[in-house]
């Protein structure tokens, strides 16, 4: 049966059984063949064909011509199969036979693109399945439909040709565009550039394609090539349309010429994943199916369910890697096996996302707020012990519409939105046969793992039956197969199989409460356990007290496991080594080890050593959290957080209250800096419940930490109570440095409440005590806080002296955070004194240090300050950019007080550009945050700024009343306008006074001075509502 291949996308190509047909007797034979093939879905009337190809020829002559062309066409392509000829003709009709043995590129091209259009995916330009189809489609498109076909002297045929050509051309352009974006997002910029060059070849005037190609070339360091593409684009646009490239393209080329960094196209972002050091074997079908489901926006909640050791985590990681670029915001992997409380689930997810906890909102609400605007794949691994707490999952599904959840769990979640992906064991031979065993996935896995230990291991006639039996005994469970294969160096395959069979018989008798589906796994565990030496059993079981992994340095003191021992246990597949250098146990193996440790009576001693190690670690970290190594120590404590939680939990459950107090006190600064405020308070308050048995010093340390965390949460009533309790305890102890620290905490709270006088008194007392005790860090801190109060009161020279002395001490101590803080505060003083150049220098020095130590809050604060300088210098666009950068960082870390400040200054910058809509929106949000936190200074600043908005809108009486209220409240707080604030306000105030008669202005001003702060806020908001 001859096979006919027709290629019409580009110059016509006809191939019969691999032989090209190059000559046609008539040009119209080519046209007729193309038309009939493309329209093969229906028969054509001969009259229609005559009218199409010979519209100007008399009917009789035209019919004769058709018969001649048809005969020549049959001669050229042959009749085809007798049962299914290529051409089906009757007296009145013609049709290309769709049942004949042929392929047509147009049909395949259109079919591929229609499949893409119908496919359920989030974005065609990110869909792996559609990318495969698009690659095939663009390969088929060699050029315009029937390119180079000579004229057939028919207007009707030409019209049909043009319509088809344009439609197919446009489809090719769209396919190339989607495919270029796909490859760029998936990191293959070389292929993306190739596709863009092809796109420009297909559509030489596509300016968007030129711009895309220019960006990719510039990012690849090929600036000259990018400039050449721009010149080509400019020339073609001028020749074809008489226009210049768009402003956006001209801006792009200017950036490239100047060597400026280009805005990155968003790409997938994923969190750090557990190490994957082995090949995924036997799960290709499952991975493809799971990836397709994750690509479908209708599938919001997928649960990979199955017994422990089935490979759920490994499959989830493979699916994450395969699909992360599909999602705008990438994918996040959250391991949950070590989580000791469901209450910590939201905070754990936030920490994995890199978000510190906010102060004024619950972790769950913060998580929902963050996810609401994200398109993200969220993978929650080992959820089975949290099944009673699925409300968070329901909220995410309901309130974060673009989040897809992939959960691994031994049991399904039983939620309506859930799609369960049941994972079963790898397929294994059902009988004792030895033929063709290599096709079974379980056997493949055993062989691959065995070869990692024995490079020359092969399936042979001698071992094949035993390998099949091993896989059958463990029912294809991947973890059990890996454990069995790990003993290949000490046992034959037959001995491994006999050992597992014996353990299965023993388990059936001894562990009647173990489900049948788990017995094969536990049999594999028992088999591996019996093969361990005594010291290996001891080390493995003691390692089970770690949660969330461990460092090699901790293994010896806690579990007696040396680096050599860990290497041995890795070889036996009992311990995993991650790419970060940490070690971990599979959760099932950890539970098994705990059981063995309990049977041996070693649990308490192991937990004691675990607690001692992490007490030592926290104690070493505590002083470093205010020094040069702050960032690295914070990261280390975050990595060990599961172990720290486990140590705290065990110490409280087992009446080691003093140890719990020492650990809690050492961690309070970590909790504060990383935003774990609620969790930290819960731990400290649990310790305080045992107050009577605690030594005074330990109780004082815990109370001080609780005060710090409560103040950070703006829970000022509890913060005051804790601070007063801390002062009393420290006085009882006679600890001058401790009394000073407690008084400092108390002063900060009342400063936040606006009582600068009392705050100053307590600070002066604390500074005196710090000086008497010789606490240099305390002295630096006290000086800094006194400087802030002096600055707020308008005593700038005094503030400067405080900050300068603090700076000298901080530099001597090497406390980079404190140095940056002092520099920033000196910048504030310089700005208030109108020395903007000096202020900018201080801010930039502070910013450099904050960036060096990775202090995001400090970076955001410095950017905000630089934005104020830019606004005062009249550089309003630069000010907006700096404040927006600051705001984005503040939002990222959840610093609500900082968010309020950045919004206030952003609003003022928009105001100077007379963008009243944006200015008002920013100021109203800032005011709401200031009210929420009880920040009176922040409230007043926003009332003043909204009054300026009212003046621009001509609402002079409202503005006068608001400004009168602000003045009165500044007097109450002892916080006058600084010179730079006065320079911002005075032009607006003068305008209002000029527009009102003196009596009306004075009356409005005085009425405002009588308002409460809440009434003043209501007045300011009323001004906005009136517009």
C-alpha angles and dihedrals in degrees: 000000000000117000119217122206117195120190113185100158097097123356112354114270124184120187126180115194091336095312117115118231107216106169133059123184091224132027088221088060087066091048092047093049092049094047095047093045094050091045094041092128092080138028119254126224112239088230089057092052091047091051091046098051104024105030094151098043123095112258098249094048091044092052090049090051090050092053091050093048091046092051092049090048091054089050090051101047099023127231097283121215115348090230093047111021120189093240125042113196136179132175090272107022144051128197138171102233110244089197094059123103102267144114126217120196093209092057093048092044093052092043092053093051093045089053089052091050092052096042115109105237138132097240127359090217090061101038114112093199092052091044089063090052092046092051090055092046096051090046088057092051103085092162144306118343109277092352115190093019107151119238116276093198094244125121092195093054091045090053091051090047094050093048092049093042093051094046093050091043091054091048090052092050091051092046093051091047094051092045094050091052090047094055093044091053093047090052101255099122092161092062090042090056091049091053093048091052088052090048091053089049089053094042109019094183097055099123092182090059091050091051092048091049091047091054093050093047092049092049089051090055094253097125094152091054090050091053090050090053090051092052090049091050092048092049095048094047090050093048097043103036108007093240138119124237115277121272089253092057092045090051090050094052090047089055091048093049090050092048092238120160113263125225108264119236106239113263133183116290122200134178121245106287131213112266117276106200099156135062119257104243129193099003102094094114093046092047092051092047093046092047091052091051092049089051091057110090089207091066105079102158123037122175121196100207130187144106121302114279093029093118099255094143093046092051092046091053091049091049091048092052091047097049108027094101090057089072123072092227098034124228137307126206115205117187110208106174092101096045107120098192134032087219087072094055098095092045091048092053091047091050090051089051088054094246121137114220117267121238104226103039135057117261089243093054091044089053093049091047091051096046095044093082098033133097101209144147106230114195115195110190124203099007097160097104091051098054092115089062104056094130090097090055090051091050092050091051092047101040105029102056098181098049119105117199123208110186130183115207139151086231132037120254094232094223122147093236093050123115108196118215103196111207117206134186122283114271113268136179112281096206142032096269119130102203124108094355091147090076092066115095094217091054091048090054093049091049094048093049092045090052090056087065100029108034092195097048112132136167107259138173087262098054106025096088092048092050090050089049092050091052091047094049093053091041094236095299106161098214092049091049091050091050091049092048091050090069094057092108093061103032140037119244090252092054091049090052092048091049094051091046090053092049091050091056091049093047092051087061102034103039105041090154092060110099115246091244090059098046095081089053094049090046089057089049092050091048092052091044093054090053093057121098116241092258091049091051090049094050095044094049093047091050087064091078090071117094123204093008133291145237123252089244090063097046096074100048094040104035105011088243116145124201088260091052091050090052089052092050090048090054088053091051092241096113130036125212114213126213089250090063094253124125129225144178124225105254093244091051090047090054090048090050091051089053091052091046090052092049089054093048094241102118099098095047092047092051090048090056091044091052092046092052095051092043087057092047093049091046091053091047098049099076091039092060090078097042142069093290094054096116096049093046092048089053092048093051091048090053090050095043094112090053091046091051091048091051092050092046094049094045092052094043091050101043097254088136096152090053091047089051093050091048094046093048091050092050100045094092090048090053090048097048095043094045097245088139102142094043092046092051091049092054093046094046090050088054091048090056084072091050098132092061094046124096114246094248093051092048091049091052092050093047090050091053092048089051092052093050095044091051090050088055090050088242089142098167092058091039091056091048092050092046093051090048089050092051091051094049093047091049089051089052092045090228106155095190090047092049089050092051092049092048089048090054091049091050093052091053095052090043088058088051091054100253098129094164096059091040090055093050093052092045093052090051091048092049091052091052092047090051091049092050093044093235100159096184089050091049091052091049094048093048091051093051093046088051091055092053092046090051092050089052091052095250094133101164091051090047090051092054091051092050094046092052090047090051093053092051094045092052090050090051093046090234099154094183091055091045091053090046093052092047091051091050091049086052089055091053092049091049092050088052090052094248094133096166092055091044091053091050092052092046093050092049090050091047091052091053094045089052091048092056094036096241102161095185090052092048090051092049092050092049090050091052092048088051090056090052091050091051092049088050090053095249092131101165089050090048091052091050093050093047091047090051089050092047093051091052092046091052091047093057095036096241099160095180089051091046089055092050094047091048092050092052092042089053091052091050091051088047091058088054089049092240092143097172094058092038093053094046092052094046095048091051090047091050092050091052093047091052091048090055097041089241102160095182090053092049092052093049091054093046088055093047092049088051088057089053089051091052092053088051092050097250093134100157093051090048094049091052092049093048091049089054092048092051092051093049092048088055090050092052094041089236111126125187113276118234092258091048088049091051089053094049105037099073090055093044091050090051092053092048091050092052097049129057113250095253096051091047093049092047093051091045094051093046088054092052089061095056125106115237091257091050090050090052091049089051092051092049091047088058089058094045091052091062 
